[in-house]
Amino acid sequence: MTETILDVKGMSCPLPVLRTNKILRGLSGGARLRVLATDRAAVADMQAFCRETGHALLAMSEDAGVFSFVIRKKA
């Protein structure tokens, strides 16, 4: 399955979540989106966003200050 990548490094809250929402609206149900962010607030924001919208947060990691979130769009 292909994965779309959204790079929002350097952007501050609420822009990472707003951009994530915008991209997800254009994807098909079940599609995967990897979001790369540097804003520490994105950790809580992405968890809350997925919980509230029904999208699945499949994975979350951090490497050298870059947070990676893998989200599967709800069907």
ROZASE-762422 format. One record per residue (C-alpha): x, y, z; residue in three letters. Coordinates in steps of 0.5 Angstrom, whole numbers, plus 500, padded with zeros to 3 digits. Layout:
<nodes>
XYZAla
...
</nodes>
This chain:
<nodes>
500500500Met
503507498Thr
504512504Glu
503520503Thr
508524506Ile
506531509Leu
512535512Asp
510540517Val
517541520Lys
518548523Gly
511549523Met
508551530Ser
501549533Cys
496549530Pro
498548523Leu
501541523Pro
494538525Val
490543520Leu
495541514Arg
494534516Thr
486534516Asn
487538509Lys
491532506Ile
487527509Leu
480530506Arg
483529499Gly
485521501Leu
481515500Ser
479511506Gly
484507509Gly
490511506Ala
496512510Arg
499519511Leu
506520515Arg
506526518Val
513529520Leu
513535525Ala
518538530Thr
513541534Asp
513538541Arg
505539542Ala
504535535Ala
504529540Val
498531544Ala
495534538Asp
495528533Met
493523539Gln
487528540Ala
486529533Phe
485522531Cys
481520537Arg
476526535Glu
476524528Thr
476517528Gly
482516524His
487511526Ala
494513529Leu
498507527Leu
505509529Ala
508515533Met
516515534Ser
521521535Glu
528521532Asp
533527533Ala
527532534Gly
523530529Val
516526530Phe
513521525Ser
506520526Phe
503514521Val
495515520Ile
490511517Arg
484515514Lys
477512517Lys
473508511Ala
</nodes>
